[in-house]
Amino acid sequence: HVPAQSGSNSVLRRMKRNYTVEEYRHLLDRMYAKVPGASVTSDFIVGFCGETEEEFQDTIALVRDGRFKNSFIFKYSEREGTKAAAEFSDDVPENVKRRRNNELLDVQNAISFELNQEFL
């Protein structure tokens, strides 16, 4: 399990993650090269403070390219007392978070279905 959280460097910076999308992709490349057919899972948060549609599309691209066996996908929700709550406004509307969550789930579910066909 290798949590990515987002496919956008600017969102990762706002989340205070200490890696870039390029570093994450390189890690995946190394894992798949070392263990062909490896089953990798991840975590993603959609609708984090300030997330634009372009940043969300970057996350979709990472999920498509990463070909994760499964992903745990969550809508961002502000947590009192966190740095994010103190520094950023929870400015992505709930209906946008819900749409993005469903869209990313659809992408992941299609990949998971395809990857599981060999076991049916």
DSSP file with accessible surface (Angstrom, degrees, kcal/mol):
  #  RESIDUE AA STRUCTURE BP1 BP2  ACC     N-H-->O    O-->H-N    N-H-->O    O-->H-N    TCO  KAPPA ALPHA  PHI   PSI    X-CA   Y-CA   Z-CA
    1    1 A H              0   0  115      0, 0.0    41,-0.2     0, 0.0    39,-0.1   0.000 360.0 360.0 360.0 121.5    0.0    0.0    0.0
    2    2 A V        -     0   0   31     39,-3.0    41,-0.3    26,-0.0     2,-0.1  -0.838 360.0-145.8-130.5  91.0    1.6    3.2   -1.2
    3    3 A P        +     0   0   52      0, 0.0    41,-0.1     0, 0.0    39,-0.1  -0.365  22.0 174.3 -62.7 129.5   -0.6    6.3   -0.5
    4    4 A A        -     0   0    0     39,-1.2     2,-1.4    -2,-0.1    40,-0.2   0.774  12.5-167.9 -98.8 -39.7   -0.4    9.0   -3.1
    5    5 A Q  B     +a   44   0A  24     38,-3.3    40,-2.4     2,-0.1     2,-0.3  -0.181  67.1   8.7  77.3 -43.4   -3.1   11.4   -1.8
    6    6 A S        -     0   0    1     -2,-1.4    50,-0.1    38,-0.2    40,-0.1  -0.984  55.2-138.5-160.0 155.9   -3.1   13.4   -5.1
    7    7 A G  S    S+     0   0    6     48,-0.3     2,-0.5    -2,-0.3    -2,-0.1   0.215  82.7  88.1-100.2  13.5   -1.7   13.5   -8.6
    8    8 A S     >  -     0   0    3      1,-0.1     4,-2.6    13,-0.0     5,-0.2  -0.953  64.9-151.9-118.4 126.4   -1.0   17.2   -8.4
    9    9 A N  H  > S+     0   0   42     -2,-0.5     4,-2.4     1,-0.2     5,-0.2   0.879  99.3  53.5 -61.1 -38.7    2.3   18.7   -7.1
   10   10 A S  H  > S+     0   0   31      2,-0.2     4,-2.0     1,-0.2    -1,-0.2   0.905 110.7  46.3 -67.2 -37.0    0.6   21.9   -6.0
   11   11 A V  H  > S+     0   0    0      2,-0.2     4,-2.4     1,-0.2    -2,-0.2   0.931 110.9  52.9 -68.1 -43.2   -2.0   19.9   -4.0
   12   12 A L  H  <>S+     0   0    2     -4,-2.6     5,-2.8     1,-0.2     4,-0.2   0.906 108.4  51.0 -58.1 -39.8    0.7   17.7   -2.5
   13   13 A R  H ><5S+     0   0  161     -4,-2.4     3,-1.5     1,-0.2    -1,-0.2   0.927 110.0  48.9 -62.9 -45.0    2.5   20.9   -1.4
   14   14 A R  H 3<5S+     0   0   51     -4,-2.0    -1,-0.2     1,-0.3    -2,-0.2   0.854 109.6  52.8 -63.3 -32.2   -0.6   22.3    0.2
   15   15 A M  T 3<5S-     0   0   13     -4,-2.4    -1,-0.3    -5,-0.1    -2,-0.2   0.485 115.0-121.2 -78.0  -4.4   -1.1   18.9    2.0
   16   16 A K  T < 5 +     0   0  106     -3,-1.5     2,-0.3    -4,-0.2    -3,-0.2   0.818  54.5 161.3  65.1  33.7    2.5   19.2    3.3
   17   17 A R      < -     0   0   88     -5,-2.8    -1,-0.2    -6,-0.2    -2,-0.1  -0.646  38.8-140.9 -82.8 145.0    3.6   16.0    1.6
   18   18 A N  S    S+     0   0  160     -2,-0.3     2,-0.3     2,-0.1    -1,-0.1  -0.094  73.9  66.6-101.2  34.8    7.3   15.7    1.2
   19   19 A Y        -     0   0   61    -10,-0.1     2,-0.2    -7,-0.1    -2,-0.1  -0.965  70.0-129.5-146.3 161.7    7.3   14.1   -2.3
   20   20 A T     >  -     0   0   48     -2,-0.3     4,-2.3     1,-0.1     5,-0.2  -0.684  29.5-111.0-106.7 166.8    6.4   15.1   -5.8
   21   21 A V  H  > S+     0   0    9     -2,-0.2     4,-3.1     1,-0.2     5,-0.2   0.904 120.2  55.1 -61.8 -39.3    4.2   13.3   -8.3
   22   22 A E  H  > S+     0   0  115      1,-0.2     4,-2.3     2,-0.2    -1,-0.2   0.906 108.1  47.7 -62.9 -41.4    7.3   12.6  -10.4
   23   23 A E  H  > S+     0   0  108      2,-0.2     4,-2.2     1,-0.2    -1,-0.2   0.905 112.6  49.7 -65.3 -39.6    9.0   10.9   -7.4
   24   24 A Y  H  X S+     0   0   10     -4,-2.3     4,-2.4     2,-0.2    -2,-0.2   0.932 110.9  48.6 -64.4 -45.9    5.9    8.9   -6.7
   25   25 A R  H  X S+     0   0   73     -4,-3.1     4,-2.7     1,-0.2    -1,-0.2   0.896 110.1  52.5 -61.1 -39.4    5.7    7.8  -10.4
   26   26 A H  H  X S+     0   0  102     -4,-2.3     4,-2.5    -5,-0.2    -1,-0.2   0.904 107.6  52.0 -63.3 -40.3    9.4    6.8  -10.3
   27   27 A L  H  X S+     0   0   53     -4,-2.2     4,-2.5     2,-0.2    -2,-0.2   0.930 110.4  48.1 -60.9 -46.1    8.7    4.7   -7.1
   28   28 A L  H  X S+     0   0    6     -4,-2.4     4,-3.0     1,-0.2     5,-0.3   0.930 110.1  52.2 -59.7 -45.3    5.9    2.9   -9.0
   29   29 A D  H  X S+     0   0  105     -4,-2.7     4,-2.1     1,-0.2    -2,-0.2   0.915 110.9  47.5 -57.5 -44.4    8.1    2.3  -12.0
   30   30 A R  H  X S+     0   0  136     -4,-2.5     4,-2.3     2,-0.2    -1,-0.2   0.905 112.7  49.0 -64.7 -41.2   10.8    0.8   -9.7
   31   31 A M  H  X S+     0   0   49     -4,-2.5     4,-2.8     1,-0.2    -2,-0.2   0.942 113.2  45.6 -63.9 -48.1    8.3   -1.4   -7.9
   32   32 A Y  H  < S+     0   0   59     -4,-3.0    -1,-0.2     1,-0.2    -2,-0.2   0.834 113.8  50.2 -66.9 -31.3    6.7   -2.7  -11.2
   33   33 A A  H  < S+     0   0   82     -4,-2.1    -1,-0.2    -5,-0.3    -2,-0.2   0.898 115.6  42.2 -70.3 -39.1   10.2   -3.3  -12.7
   34   34 A K  H  < S+     0   0  180     -4,-2.3    -2,-0.2     1,-0.3    -1,-0.2   0.862 130.3  25.3 -75.5 -37.6   11.4   -5.2   -9.6
   35   35 A V  S >< S-     0   0   83     -4,-2.8     3,-2.0    -5,-0.2    -1,-0.3  -0.750  82.3-153.2-130.3  81.8    8.1   -7.2   -9.2
   36   36 A P  T 3  S+     0   0  109      0, 0.0    -3,-0.1     0, 0.0    -4,-0.1  -0.301  84.3  20.0 -56.2 135.3    6.3   -7.5  -12.5
   37   37 A G  T 3  S+     0   0   74      1,-0.2    -5,-0.1    -5,-0.1    -4,-0.1   0.600  87.5 166.2  80.4   9.9    2.6   -7.9  -11.9
   38   38 A A    <   -     0   0   29     -3,-2.0     2,-0.8    -6,-0.2    -1,-0.2  -0.246  37.0-128.3 -57.3 146.2    2.8   -6.4   -8.4
   39   39 A S        -     0   0   85     29,-0.1     2,-0.4    30,-0.0    29,-0.1  -0.888  32.5-177.3 -99.7 109.5   -0.5   -5.5   -6.8
   40   40 A V        -     0   0    8     -2,-0.8    29,-2.8    27,-0.3    30,-0.7  -0.893   6.8-169.3-111.7 135.7   -0.2   -1.9   -5.5
   41   41 A T  E     - b   0  70A  33     -2,-0.4   -39,-3.0    27,-0.2     2,-0.3  -0.812   8.4-177.8-117.5 162.9   -2.9   -0.1   -3.7
   42   42 A S  E     - b   0  71A   0     28,-1.4    30,-2.7    -2,-0.3     2,-0.4  -0.887  22.3-121.8-149.5 175.3   -3.1    3.6   -2.8
   43   43 A D  E     - b   0  72A  36     -2,-0.3   -38,-3.3   -41,-0.3   -39,-1.2  -0.976  23.8-174.6-123.8 144.1   -5.1    6.4   -1.1
   44   44 A F  E     -ab   5  73A   0     28,-2.6    30,-2.5    -2,-0.4     2,-0.5  -0.995  13.0-157.1-139.3 144.5   -6.5    9.6   -2.6
   45   45 A I  E     - b   0  74A  34    -40,-2.4     3,-0.3    -2,-0.3     2,-0.3  -0.988  14.6-162.9-118.2 124.4   -8.2   12.6   -1.2
   46   46 A V  E     + b   0  75A   0     28,-2.9    30,-2.9    -2,-0.5    51,-0.1  -0.795  67.5  27.9-105.3 150.5  -10.4   14.6   -3.6
   47   47 A G  S    S+     0   0    0     -2,-0.3    45,-0.4    28,-0.2    -1,-0.2   0.709  74.0 169.1  77.5  22.1  -11.6   18.2   -3.0
   48   48 A F    >   -     0   0   10     -3,-0.3     3,-2.8     1,-0.2    -1,-0.2  -0.303  56.0 -61.5 -62.8 154.2   -8.7   19.3   -0.8
   49   49 A C  T 3  S+     0   0    2      1,-0.3    -1,-0.2    39,-0.1    41,-0.1  -0.029 123.7   1.4 -42.0 123.1   -8.6   23.0   -0.2
   50   50 A G  T 3  S+     0   0   28     39,-0.3    -1,-0.3     1,-0.2     2,-0.2   0.444  84.7 161.9  79.1   1.1   -8.2   24.9   -3.4
   51   51 A E    <   -     0   0    8     -3,-2.8    -1,-0.2     4,-0.1     2,-0.1  -0.366  23.9-154.8 -61.1 123.3   -8.2   21.9   -5.7
   52   52 A T     >  -     0   0   65     -2,-0.2     4,-2.3     1,-0.1     5,-0.2  -0.450  29.2-106.5 -90.2 169.9   -8.9   23.0   -9.2
   53   53 A E  H  > S+     0   0   70      1,-0.2     4,-2.5     2,-0.2     5,-0.2   0.895 122.4  53.5 -63.8 -37.9  -10.4   20.8  -12.0
   54   54 A E  H  > S+     0   0  145      2,-0.2     4,-1.8     1,-0.2    -1,-0.2   0.918 108.1  49.3 -62.9 -42.9   -7.0   20.6  -13.6
   55   55 A E  H  > S+     0   0   20      1,-0.2     4,-1.4     2,-0.2   -48,-0.3   0.903 111.0  50.5 -63.7 -39.6   -5.4   19.4  -10.4
   56   56 A F  H  X S+     0   0    0     -4,-2.3     4,-2.2     1,-0.2     3,-0.3   0.914 106.8  53.9 -64.2 -41.2   -8.2   16.8  -10.1
   57   57 A Q  H  X S+     0   0   76     -4,-2.5     4,-2.3     1,-0.2    -1,-0.2   0.851 103.4  57.6 -62.3 -32.2   -7.5   15.7  -13.7
   58   58 A D  H  X S+     0   0   65     -4,-1.8     4,-1.9     2,-0.2    -1,-0.2   0.876 105.7  50.3 -62.9 -37.1   -3.9   15.2  -12.7
   59   59 A T  H  X S+     0   0    0     -4,-1.4     4,-2.4    -3,-0.3    -2,-0.2   0.921 107.9  51.7 -67.8 -42.5   -5.1   12.8  -10.0
   60   60 A I  H  X S+     0   0    0     -4,-2.2     4,-2.8     1,-0.2     5,-0.2   0.931 108.6  52.2 -58.1 -42.9   -7.2   10.9  -12.5
   61   61 A A  H  X S+     0   0   37     -4,-2.3     4,-2.8     1,-0.2     5,-0.2   0.907 108.5  50.4 -61.3 -40.7   -4.1   10.6  -14.8
   62   62 A L  H  X S+     0   0    1     -4,-1.9     4,-3.0     2,-0.2    -1,-0.2   0.916 111.0  48.5 -65.4 -41.6   -2.0    9.2  -11.9
   63   63 A V  H  X>S+     0   0    0     -4,-2.4     4,-1.6     2,-0.2     5,-0.6   0.943 113.9  46.6 -63.6 -45.1   -4.7    6.6  -11.1
   64   64 A R  H  <5S+     0   0  136     -4,-2.8    -2,-0.2    -5,-0.2    -1,-0.2   0.927 118.8  40.5 -61.2 -46.6   -5.0    5.6  -14.8
   65   65 A D  H  <5S+     0   0   98     -4,-2.8    -2,-0.2    -5,-0.2    -1,-0.2   0.858 112.9  54.2 -71.9 -35.7   -1.2    5.4  -15.2
   66   66 A G  H  <5S-     0   0    2     -4,-3.0    -1,-0.2    -5,-0.2    -2,-0.2   0.755  87.1-154.6 -72.2 -25.0   -0.6    3.7  -11.8
   67   67 A R  T  <5 -     0   0   84     -4,-1.6   -27,-0.3    -5,-0.2    -3,-0.1   0.926  19.2-162.9  50.5  52.6   -3.0    0.9  -12.5
   68   68 A F      < -     0   0    0     -5,-0.6   -27,-0.2     1,-0.1    -1,-0.1  -0.386  25.6-135.6 -69.0 142.3   -3.6    0.3   -8.8
   69   69 A K  S    S-     0   0   46    -29,-2.8     2,-0.3     1,-0.3   -28,-0.2   0.888  88.6 -14.9 -62.1 -37.8   -5.2   -2.9   -7.7
   70   70 A N  E     -b   41   0A  61    -30,-0.7   -28,-1.4    41,-0.0     2,-0.4  -0.973  64.2-156.1-159.5 155.8   -7.4   -0.8   -5.5
   71   71 A S  E     -b   42   0A   6     -2,-0.3     2,-0.7   -30,-0.2   -28,-0.2  -0.999  16.8-136.4-138.4 141.8   -7.5    2.7   -4.1
   72   72 A F  E     -b   43   0A  97    -30,-2.7   -28,-2.6    -2,-0.4     2,-0.5  -0.887  30.8-168.3 -94.5 115.8   -9.2    4.1   -1.0
   73   73 A I  E     +b   44   0A  17     -2,-0.7     2,-0.3   -30,-0.2   -28,-0.2  -0.938   8.2 177.0-117.9 126.6  -10.7    7.4   -2.2
   74   74 A F  E     -b   45   0A 111    -30,-2.5   -28,-2.9    -2,-0.5     2,-0.4  -0.944  30.0-122.3-129.5 149.7  -12.1   10.0    0.2
   75   75 A K  E     -b   46   0A  75     -2,-0.3   -28,-0.2   -30,-0.2     2,-0.1  -0.725  42.6-107.4 -83.3 138.1  -13.6   13.4    0.0
   76   76 A Y        -     0   0   19    -30,-2.9     2,-0.4    -2,-0.4    -1,-0.1  -0.414  39.3-177.2 -64.4 136.3  -11.7   16.0    1.9
   77   77 A S        -     0   0   52     -2,-0.1     2,-0.1    -3,-0.0   -29,-0.0  -0.992  30.6-110.4-136.8 132.0  -13.4   17.1    5.1
   78   78 A E        -     0   0   92     -2,-0.4     2,-0.5     6,-0.1    11,-0.0  -0.340  27.0-156.3 -61.8 136.7  -12.0   19.8    7.4
   79   79 A R    >   -     0   0  152     -2,-0.1     3,-1.8     0, 0.0     6,-0.4  -0.976  20.9-121.3-117.8 118.6  -10.7   18.6   10.7
   80   80 A E  T 3  S+     0   0  198     -2,-0.5     3,-0.1     1,-0.2     4,-0.0  -0.263  95.8  25.1 -58.3 137.9  -10.6   21.2   13.5
   81   81 A G  T 3  S+     0   0   79      1,-0.3    -1,-0.2     2,-0.1     2,-0.2   0.382  93.1 121.1  89.7  -4.0   -7.1   21.7   14.9
   82   82 A T  S <> S-     0   0   54     -3,-1.8     4,-1.8     1,-0.1    -1,-0.3  -0.533  73.5-118.2 -88.7 160.6   -5.2   20.5   11.8
   83   83 A K  H  > S+     0   0  150      1,-0.2     4,-2.5     2,-0.2     5,-0.3   0.882 115.3  56.5 -61.7 -38.8   -2.7   22.7    9.9
   84   84 A A  H  > S+     0   0   17      1,-0.2     4,-2.7     2,-0.2    -1,-0.2   0.924 106.9  48.5 -60.7 -43.2   -5.0   22.5    6.8
   85   85 A A  H  4 S+     0   0   26     -6,-0.4    -1,-0.2     1,-0.2    -2,-0.2   0.866 115.3  45.5 -65.1 -34.1   -7.9   23.9    8.8
   86   86 A A  H  < S+     0   0   89     -4,-1.8    -1,-0.2     1,-0.1    -2,-0.2   0.837 123.1  33.2 -77.1 -33.2   -5.7   26.7   10.1
   87   87 A E  H  < S+     0   0   99     -4,-2.5     2,-0.3    -5,-0.1    -2,-0.2   0.718 116.6  42.1 -97.0 -26.9   -4.1   27.6    6.8
   88   88 A F  S  < S-     0   0   54     -4,-2.7     2,-0.4    -5,-0.3    -1,-0.1  -0.922  70.1-122.3-129.8 153.5   -6.7   27.0    4.1
   89   89 A S        -     0   0   84     -2,-0.3     2,-2.2     1,-0.1   -39,-0.3  -0.727  27.9-124.3 -88.9 136.9  -10.3   27.5    3.5
   90   90 A D        +     0   0   56     -2,-0.4   -42,-0.1     1,-0.2   -12,-0.1  -0.563  54.5 155.2 -77.6  79.2  -12.4   24.4    2.7
   91   91 A D        +     0   0   90     -2,-2.2    -1,-0.2     2,-0.1   -43,-0.1   0.367  29.1 100.4-101.2   3.8  -13.5   26.1   -0.5
   92   92 A V  S    S-     0   0   11    -45,-0.4     5,-0.1    -3,-0.1   -43,-0.1  -0.819  79.1-118.5 -90.8 119.3  -14.4   23.1   -2.8
   93   93 A P    >>  -     0   0   72      0, 0.0     4,-2.3     0, 0.0     3,-0.6  -0.200  16.4-119.5 -58.4 148.1  -18.2   22.8   -2.7
   94   94 A E  H 3> S+     0   0   87      1,-0.3     4,-2.7     2,-0.2     5,-0.2   0.868 113.2  55.1 -57.3 -39.8  -19.6   19.5   -1.4
   95   95 A N  H 3> S+     0   0  102      1,-0.2     4,-2.1     2,-0.2    -1,-0.3   0.861 108.7  48.7 -66.2 -32.1  -21.3   18.7   -4.7
   96   96 A V  H <> S+     0   0   30     -3,-0.6     4,-2.8     2,-0.2     5,-0.2   0.919 111.1  49.9 -70.9 -42.9  -18.0   19.1   -6.5
   97   97 A K  H  X S+     0   0    3     -4,-2.3     4,-2.7     2,-0.2    -2,-0.2   0.927 111.5  49.2 -59.0 -44.4  -16.2   16.8   -4.0
   98   98 A R  H  X S+     0   0  117     -4,-2.7     4,-2.6     2,-0.2     5,-0.2   0.931 112.2  47.5 -62.9 -44.6  -19.0   14.2   -4.4
   99   99 A R  H  X S+     0   0  101     -4,-2.1     4,-2.7     1,-0.2    -2,-0.2   0.936 114.1  46.7 -61.9 -46.7  -18.7   14.3   -8.2
  100  100 A R  H  X S+     0   0   14     -4,-2.8     4,-2.7     2,-0.2     5,-0.3   0.905 111.5  52.0 -63.3 -41.3  -14.9   14.1   -8.1
  101  101 A N  H  X S+     0   0   23     -4,-2.7     4,-2.5    -5,-0.2    -2,-0.2   0.951 113.1  44.2 -59.4 -48.5  -15.1   11.2   -5.6
  102  102 A N  H  X S+     0   0   83     -4,-2.6     4,-2.3     2,-0.2    -2,-0.2   0.896 113.4  51.1 -65.0 -39.6  -17.6    9.3   -7.8
  103  103 A E  H  X S+     0   0   59     -4,-2.7     4,-2.0     2,-0.2    -1,-0.2   0.930 112.4  45.2 -64.6 -44.8  -15.6   10.0  -11.0
  104  104 A L  H  X S+     0   0    0     -4,-2.7     4,-2.8     1,-0.2     5,-0.2   0.904 111.8  53.0 -68.1 -38.2  -12.3    8.8   -9.4
  105  105 A L  H  X S+     0   0   51     -4,-2.5     4,-3.2    -5,-0.3     5,-0.2   0.908 107.6  52.2 -60.2 -41.9  -14.1    5.7   -8.0
  106  106 A D  H  X S+     0   0  109     -4,-2.3     4,-2.0     2,-0.2    -2,-0.2   0.913 110.4  47.5 -61.0 -43.1  -15.4    4.9  -11.5
  107  107 A V  H  X S+     0   0   16     -4,-2.0     4,-1.9     2,-0.2    -2,-0.2   0.954 115.6  44.6 -62.5 -48.4  -11.9    5.1  -13.0
  108  108 A Q  H  X S+     0   0    1     -4,-2.8     4,-3.1     1,-0.2     5,-0.2   0.913 111.0  53.3 -64.7 -42.2  -10.4    2.9  -10.2
  109  109 A N  H  X S+     0   0   87     -4,-3.2     4,-2.6     1,-0.2    -1,-0.2   0.895 107.6  51.6 -61.4 -37.9  -13.3    0.4  -10.4
  110  110 A A  H  X S+     0   0   62     -4,-2.0     4,-2.2    -5,-0.2    -1,-0.2   0.914 112.6  45.8 -64.7 -41.3  -12.8    0.0  -14.1
  111  111 A I  H  X S+     0   0   10     -4,-1.9     4,-2.9     2,-0.2     5,-0.2   0.938 113.0  49.5 -66.4 -46.4   -9.1   -0.7  -13.6
  112  112 A S  H  X S+     0   0   13     -4,-3.1     4,-1.8     1,-0.2    -2,-0.2   0.917 110.7  50.7 -59.8 -43.1   -9.7   -3.1  -10.7
  113  113 A F  H  X S+     0   0  131     -4,-2.6     4,-0.7    -5,-0.2    -1,-0.2   0.939 112.0  47.1 -59.7 -47.0  -12.3   -5.0  -12.8
  114  114 A E  H >< S+     0   0  115     -4,-2.2     3,-1.0     1,-0.2     4,-0.4   0.929 112.3  49.1 -61.4 -45.2   -9.8   -5.3  -15.7
  115  115 A L  H 3< S+     0   0   45     -4,-2.9     3,-0.5     1,-0.2    -1,-0.2   0.797 110.6  51.7 -66.8 -27.0   -7.0   -6.4  -13.4
  116  116 A N  H >< S+     0   0   57     -4,-1.8     3,-1.8    -5,-0.2     4,-0.3   0.548  82.2  91.5 -87.9  -6.2   -9.2   -9.0  -11.7
  117  117 A Q  G X< S+     0   0   81     -3,-1.0     3,-1.6    -4,-0.7    -1,-0.2   0.849  77.6  62.8 -59.3 -33.5  -10.4  -10.6  -15.0
  118  118 A E  G 3  S+     0   0  155     -3,-0.5    -1,-0.3    -4,-0.4    -2,-0.1   0.724 101.7  52.9 -65.3 -18.1   -7.6  -13.2  -14.9
  119  119 A F  G <         0   0  133     -3,-1.8    -1,-0.3    -4,-0.1    -2,-0.2   0.460 360.0 360.0 -96.0  -2.1   -9.0  -14.6  -11.7
  120  120 A L    <         0   0  159     -3,-1.6    -3,-0.0    -4,-0.3     0, 0.0  -0.599 360.0 360.0 -94.2 360.0  -12.5  -15.1  -13.0
